[in-house]
Amino acid sequence: MSKLHCTVENLGFLRCNREKGSIRKHGVYHLGEGQDSTSWLNNNKGDLGKMFLSHLENVVGFLHTEFPEKKLLMWDDMLRKLSRESIQALSPVFSHTGDLNEDAKKDISHILGFSSINREKNTCDGTGGFPGSEIYNMVKKVHSELKGKVHEITEGDSEINGWFSRYHRAHRFGNPHKMETFSAKILKANEEWESHIDALRSQLDAIYFPDTVEEWMEENVNPYMDALRQMAKDFQEILPLNARPKVLLQK
C-alpha cells in the first residue's frame, strides 16, 4: 500500500455515496510527534497547522484525481485551530472559502433549515433544522442581544442612571419610589437572561468538556452578566432599606 493510500486511510475518507465523501482527522491525532515530523516542524517554525494542511492537501488532491465526480466535505473543527493565513493559503481544490453559486446557497440553506444565509455578515435567517440548531439559536441570542441589553440597563437608561447610579449603590441608598418605577427593567432582565444562560449551559455541558464550557462562559457571557447580576443584587438589597441615609465609606 502506498504512503498516500496510507494517508487516506489515516485521515478517514468516510461515508462515500454517489455524490459526496467526507474527511475526518481522527487518524492524525498524533501528527507532529514522529521523528520526521519533528524535523519538519523545526524547519517550519513549529507550525503544526501548516503541516496538517500540507498533509491534507496531498490527500484531497489524490481523492480529487481518483474520484473527480465526488464533492469532498471537511468538518469545520478541522480548521478551528488554524491561523487565518493558513486557511487563506489553502489550494482551491479543497478550499472551504470558495464562492458558491446561488443554487448551492439555496441547497445549503434548505439542508440547514434556514430561509437564507449571508456568509459575508455571518448571519442566517430562520431557526435552523439541523442537529445542534437549538444551541446555535441560543448562542446567537447571546452574541446579538446580551451585550446591548446589559449596556442599556447599566449605562444607557437615564432614569436608572439618575436614581440608581454607582454612587447610590456604593453608599447603599436610593429613593424607593423612584426605584419601584424601574424595578421590572432590572429584575426581569436579570431573571430572563439567567434562565437563558442556565438553559444554554445545560445544553453545552451535555456536549463539551467542563473546561471548554467554562472558558466560553468567561469569554462571552460573564463580562456582561456579572454587571447585570451585581446591579440586580444591589437593587434587591437597597430597596428594602427604604431610603435609609447613605452609608459613609470607610477610608
N, C-alpha and C positions, 0 to 999 in steps of 0.2 A: 504494500500500500504506500503511495507517495506521501511525501511530507505534507503536501497541500490537501490531499484527501484526509490525512490525519487531522489537519487544522479544521477542515469542515466538520469532521466528527466531533472534535473538541468544542467547537462553537455551538454545535447542535442545530443542524438545518432541519427544522421540525415542521410538523403539521402541513405537509405539502398537499395541495389539491390541484385542480386543473389550472388555477389561475395564480395562486399565491403560495409562498413558503415563508415561514418566519424564522428568524435567527435569534438565538438566545446565547448568553455568555457564561453559562454555568461551568463550562469546561475550562475557562481561562481565569478562574478564581485566583489561582496561584501565579498568574502571569507576572514575570519580573523576578521570580525567585531562583530561576536556574542560572547556571554559570554563564551561558551565552547571553541570557537576558541581562544579567548584571553588567557584563562588559558593554552591551549595547546602551544601557542606561547611563553608564559612566561617560560614554561618548556623546550622550544626548541630553545632558543637564538633568538626568533623572526623571525625564518626562514620561511617566507610565501611560498617560493618556495618549501621547503620540505613538508609543509602542502598540497600544491596543488598536488604534486607528489603522496603523500600518498592517497589523495582523488581520484586521477585519477587511481592509480594502483588498488584500490578496484573495480572501475567501469570497467576497462579493464579486470580484472580477471573474473568478473561476465559475461561480454559480451563474453569473450572467452569460458566460460563454456556453456552459453546459445546458442551461435551461433558460434560453432567451425569452421564452413565452411567459415566464413566471414573473410576478411582481414580488419583490422581497420586502418583508416587514421587519423593522428593527425596533425593539421595545425602547421607550424613552428613558428608562432607568439606566440604559447602557451609555447614555450621554450626559447624565446629570453632573458627574464629577469632572467633565472635560472642560477645558477653558474655551472661551468664545472663539479665540483664534484657531484652536484646533478644530472646532466644529466647522468654522467657515472655510477651512482648508480642505474639507472633505471633497473627494472626487465626485463629479456629478453622477457617476454611475450608481452611487448609493446615498447621495446627499439627501437629508430629510428636509432641506430648506429650499428645494427646487420649486418653481412656480407650478401651481395647479390650475388646470382649466376649469371652466365653470361647471362642466358635468361632474368632474372629480369632486369639486367643492360641494355640490348638491348631494352626491353619493355619500360623502363623509358626514355631512350634516344629517342626512337621513339615518345612517347607521348609528350615529351617536344620539339621535333623538333631539337634535336642535333644529330650529327653523332656519338659522343661518349662523355662520362662523366668520368672524373678522380676524384674520391672522395678524394683520398689522397692529390692531389695537388689543389683540389677545383677549377678545370677548366673544361670548356665544349668546344667542338669543334662544330662550327656552330653558326647560328644566333638565333636559337630557334623559336618555333611557338606557344607559349603559351601566354595568356593574361599577359601583363607586360614585354614581351620579349624585347620590344623597350627600356624600361628603363634599363633592365638588360644589354643590349649591351652598352648603353651609360655610365652606371656606370662602366662596365668592362673596357671601354676605359680610364676612369679617373684613375682607380686603376692600370692599366697596363702601361699607357703611360705618364700621366701628369707629375708626379714627375721626370721621366727620361728626358723628353723633356725640362722642365724648367731648370733642372740642366745642361743639355747640352748647353743651351744658356747662362745662367747666370754664370756658373762656368767652363764648360768643353770646350768651344771654345777658342782656344789660340788667334785667331785673335781679337775676341771681347774683351777678357780679356786684350789684349795688347793695343788696341786703344780706348777702351771704358770701362775702369776699374772703380772701385768705386771712385778712386781718380779723374779721369776725370769728373765723374758725380757729385761728391761733389763740384768741383770747376767750374762746368758748362762750360767746354770747350772740344774740340775734333777736330781732323783733318777731315774736311768734305769729302775729297776724300776717305779716308780710311773708314769712316763711311758709305759712299754710298755702299761700297763693301759688307757689311753685313746687309744692311738695310732690305732686304727681310726676312732674317732669323728672326730678332726680330719682325718686324711689322706683317709679315704674320702669324707667330706662335701665336702671341697675338690675332690677328683677328680670326683665326680659332678656337682657344680654347675659346675665348669669345662667339663665335657663338655656339659652342658645349655646353658650360655651360648654356647659355641662354635657349637653347632648352631643356636641361635636367631639368633645374629648372622649366620650364613651365610644363613639364610632372609631376614632383614631386608635384608642387603646386596644381595640379588637384586631387591629391590623399591624400596627407598628410597635417597635420596641419602646419601652417606657422612656428611655433617654431621648429617643427621637421625638416623641410627643412633647416631652418637657422642653426640649430645645425650641420646637416650633412655637409652643405657647409663650416662651420667654421672648422670642423674637417678634411675634406677630400679634399677640393678644395682651400680655401683661403690661407693656408700656402704656396702653390706653385703659385697660380695665382697672389697673391699680389706682389710677387717678379717679375713676368713677366710683370704685368701691370705697375709697377713702372719703370722698365727698358724701356718699350715702351714709357712711358710718358716722361722720361728723354731724350730719343733719339729724340723724336719729338720736344722737346723744345730746345735742344742744337744744333741740325743740322742747323737750320736757323741762328744761331749766327755766322756761317761762320768763325770758328776758332778765335773768339774774345779772347783776353788774359784772362787767368784764373781769376776767382773772388777770392779775398782774403777773407777767412772766418773770421768773427768777433769772437774774444775770449769772 
